[in-house]
């Protein structure tokens, strides 16, 4: 029997998650830029170094949810873990506003731990609002996913506004410490997290029946197996992987070696959980989930290139000069566009305007390094910009008599790179009603595919995104000249369709199939699979700078399509293992 309507608590979780994802994606949208930036007060790392940290961070931030899920299942319940996780993340965003490496690593550490408490438990709490077998559960997760992406869409505009404004108007905390663009944007993420926490706290009691506080006490409620069989071995294996990579016994950089080492005990821990499931039917469903977890790793490997390879493409190879429609906004509100740094013109064509030569102050290479270390290269309106002679030559290398030249002291206004991170979220908002409506139509006709089939379809569709990037790479002559932003719009449109077939459906499948006593733990397993995929995405972000780019995109196309077809081929097996629980 179909449910009449969604419960009102769905709205509360929708907006709680919206504000949490606002803070999460705001930080993630600017993190890779901040690490690689040398001209606006960033860390001045190489793109490969930034990819290592970003890939490791987005891996660990999805690695910890399985721990937070188990803690909720056995001791604390969903609500307490959601609140604890939110508080830790708010602290992390505030710490990131400290402009040094200590603030960077400490802030990321708080975010990793906080996400582990928050993410799996709010997703599981949502599922428990619906009775077993409810046909509305898939659509509930799709609506919930809309909240995720509404926050992800808004946040980048706030980040751009904060970053551009405080670059021009920094806050001087001490004589040696000022909060400029990057760190002001990090701090605004904490505000979003605070709003989400307050909303959830004001409605805390409404979720009493959906929580896990009814769990029985005793050995089943103990966290000892988690610490003894999983966390401690993971820490030891992670340390071993770090040192083995440092000493060149493993062909990885230390963060990657540590991550791989830490994952081994966790994989064994999940295998052991499956092995000890007493009920045969439940054991089959857990086995099916573990196979799903394995194949969706490939999806996240490709999808989260938006934080590495696609971010580099948007920053360096995309023409970010506002078109006529966007210029109406940036002309009225200049803080919505940033001043183009000298590097922007490295592959700019002759039609892209250049600042006047008098806008630049040419210094020696040694002096430039000193200014870079002192973070005094921020491009500010009506102020000189320091460059070396080779940088100045490169700015004007591809110009002719028709190239527009700006007034002296004026800079070319370009769209902030982080705004391209909102394209995917914007498409999710536009496409979610269409996807939900499409599957609802099929359900009414008795033709809706199983949740597992939707996941396989999403993987295969996602292969179109790297295929389009292959075409863009060819058209741009592998980044030798900037190309239209419409290429990225097309890439994200395809990826979004694949995402909507896979991600919310995966959340719903885990909730429907998991045994009740380990429900949040298995939800954590979904995020653990995301973690593996994210780390692979970071590794591919490093590989992007080493491989031929045409080969790079072809490999990703093959991986996505092949694993999507594998899922579709296994549908009869999934049906046997899951029974009616995998259908909608």
FENQUIFEN-V943187 format. One record per pair of residues at least 6 apart in sequence whose ideal C-beta (glycine too) atoms are under 7 Angstrom apart, sorted by the first residue. I is the first residue (numbers start at 1). J is the second residue. If there is no record, write none. Layout:
# FENQUIFEN-V943187
I	J
I	J
This chain:
# FENQUIFEN-V943187
2	135
3	130
3	134
3	135
3	136
6	136
6	140
7	129
9	129
9	206
9	207
10	129
10	140
10	143
12	199
12	203
12	206
13	122
13	125
13	126
13	144
14	143
14	144
14	147
15	147
15	199
16	122
16	196
16	199
16	200
17	122
17	144
17	147
17	148
18	147
18	150
18	151
19	151
19	192
19	193
19	195
19	196
19	199
20	86
20	118
20	193
20	196
21	148
21	151
21	152
22	151
22	154
22	155
22	192
23	89
23	93
23	189
23	190
23	192
23	193
25	151
25	152
25	155
25	421
26	155
26	156
26	158
26	159
26	185
26	188
26	189
26	192
27	93
27	96
27	186
27	189
28	307
29	155
29	156
29	159
29	418
29	421
30	159
30	163
30	182
30	185
30	418
31	54
32	50
32	54
32	307
32	308
32	311
33	42
33	315
33	417
33	418
34	42
34	43
34	182
35	42
35	43
35	45
35	50
35	53
36	42
36	45
36	47
36	50
37	44
38	44
38	372
38	377
39	341
39	342
39	343
39	377
39	379
40	167
40	181
40	341
40	378
40	379
41	180
41	181
41	182
41	375
41	378
42	182
44	372
47	312
47	545
48	542
48	545
51	308
51	538
51	541
51	542
52	253
52	255
52	538
52	542
54	307
54	308
54	538
55	308
55	534
55	535
55	537
55	538
55	539
55	541
56	255
56	259
56	535
56	538
57	108
58	304
58	307
58	534
58	538
59	259
59	531
59	534
59	535
59	538
60	112
60	531
61	111
61	112
61	115
62	527
62	528
62	530
62	531
62	534
63	528
63	531
64	112
64	113
64	115
64	116
65	115
65	116
65	119
65	120
65	524
65	527
66	521
66	524
66	525
66	527
66	528
67	116
67	226
67	231
67	524
68	81
68	85
68	116
68	117
68	120
68	121
68	524
69	120
69	121
69	520
69	521
69	523
69	524
70	226
70	521
70	524
71	81
71	223
72	78
72	81
72	121
72	212
72	520
73	212
73	215
73	517
73	518
73	519
73	520
73	521
74	215
74	220
74	221
74	222
74	223
75	221
75	223
77	211
77	212
77	213
78	121
78	124
78	125
78	211
78	212
78	520
79	204
79	207
79	211
81	117
81	121
82	117
82	118
82	121
82	122
82	200
83	197
83	200
83	201
84	117
85	114
85	115
85	116
85	117
85	118
86	114
86	118
86	193
86	196
86	197
87	197
88	110
88	113
88	114
88	117
89	110
89	111
89	114
89	115
89	118
89	193
90	190
90	193
90	194
90	197
91	110
92	107
92	108
92	110
92	111
92	114
93	107
93	186
93	187
93	189
93	190
93	193
94	187
94	190
95	103
95	106
95	107
95	110
96	103
96	104
96	107
96	186
97	179
97	183
97	186
97	187
99	177
99	183
119	527
120	520
120	523
120	524
120	527
121	520
123	507
123	523
124	511
124	519
124	520
124	523
125	207
125	210
125	211
126	140
126	141
126	144
127	137
127	511
128	210
129	210
130	136
130	137
130	140
135	443
135	584
137	508
137	511
137	512
138	451
138	505
138	508
138	584
139	436
139	440
141	504
141	507
141	508
142	432
142	435
142	436
142	504
145	428
145	432
145	503
145	504
146	428
146	429
146	432
149	425
149	428
149	429
150	429
152	425
153	422
153	425
153	426
153	429
155	192
156	418
156	419
156	421
156	422
157	419
157	422
158	188
159	185
159	418
160	336
160	416
160	418
160	419
161	335
161	336
162	184
162	185
162	188
163	181
163	182
163	184
163	185
163	416
164	181
164	335
164	338
165	335
166	179
166	180
166	181
166	184
167	180
167	181
167	378
167	380
168	380
168	381
170	178
170	179
170	180
171	178
171	179
172	178
173	179
180	378
212	520
215	221
220	517
229	269
229	272
230	265
230	266
230	269
233	265
234	262
234	265
234	266
237	261
237	262
237	264
237	265
238	258
238	261
238	262
240	261
241	250
241	257
241	258
241	260
241	261
241	262
242	254
242	257
242	258
244	250
244	257
245	252
245	253
245	254
245	256
245	257
246	254
250	257
252	260
256	539
259	535
263	532
266	528
270	290
270	525
273	518
274	283
274	286
274	287
274	290
277	283
277	286
277	515
282	515
284	577
285	513
285	577
285	578
285	581
286	515
287	577
288	513
288	574
288	577
288	578
289	510
289	513
289	514
289	522
289	525
292	452
292	455
292	506
292	509
293	525
293	526
293	529
295	459
295	563
295	566
295	567
296	455
296	502
296	506
296	529
296	533
297	529
297	532
297	533
297	536
298	459
298	533
298	559
298	560
298	563
299	458
299	459
299	462
299	502
299	533
299	560
300	530
300	533
300	534
300	537
301	533
301	536
301	537
301	540
302	462
302	465
302	466
302	556
302	560
303	462
303	495
303	499
304	533
304	534
304	537
305	537
305	540
305	541
306	421
306	424
308	537
308	538
308	541
308	544
309	540
309	541
309	544
311	417
314	417
314	420
314	488
315	417
316	479
317	347
317	476
317	479
317	482
317	483
318	482
318	483
318	485
318	488
319	352
319	482
319	483
319	484
319	485
320	414
320	415
321	352
321	412
321	414
322	330
322	337
322	413
322	415
326	415
329	336
330	336
330	337
330	413
334	413
337	413
337	414
337	415
338	414
338	416
339	379
339	381
339	411
339	413
340	411
340	412
340	414
341	379
342	385
342	387
342	391
342	395
344	414
345	354
345	394
345	395
346	394
347	479
347	480
347	481
347	482
348	398
348	482
349	398
349	481
349	482
350	398
350	399
350	400
350	402
350	403
353	404
353	405
353	406
353	412
354	395
354	396
354	399
354	403
354	405
354	406
355	406
355	410
355	411
355	412
356	405
356	406
356	407
356	408
358	408
359	384
359	385
359	408
359	409
360	384
360	385
360	387
360	392
361	384
361	385
361	386
362	387
362	388
362	389
362	392
363	386
363	388
365	388
368	386
368	388
371	377
371	386
377	386
379	385
379	411
381	411
382	409
406	412
420	488
423	488
423	489
423	492
424	492
424	495
424	496
427	492
427	493
427	496
428	496
428	500
431	496
431	497
431	500
432	500
435	500
439	448
442	448
443	584
448	584
450	571
450	582
450	583
451	505
451	508
451	509
451	582
451	584
452	509
452	567
452	571
452	574
452	582
453	568
453	571
454	501
454	505
455	502
455	505
455	506
455	567
456	564
456	567
456	568
457	501
457	564
458	498
458	499
458	501
458	502
459	498
459	502
459	560
459	563
459	564
459	567
460	560
460	561
460	564
460	565
461	494
461	497
461	498
461	501
462	495
462	498
462	560
463	557
463	560
463	561
463	564
464	494
465	491
465	494
465	495
466	553
466	556
466	557
467	557
468	487
468	490
468	491
468	494
469	491
469	553
470	550
470	553
470	554
472	483
472	487
473	549
473	550
473	553
475	483
476	483
478	549
506	526
507	526
509	582
510	522
510	523
510	526
511	519
511	523
512	581
513	578
513	581
513	582
514	522
543	552
544	552
574	582
575	582
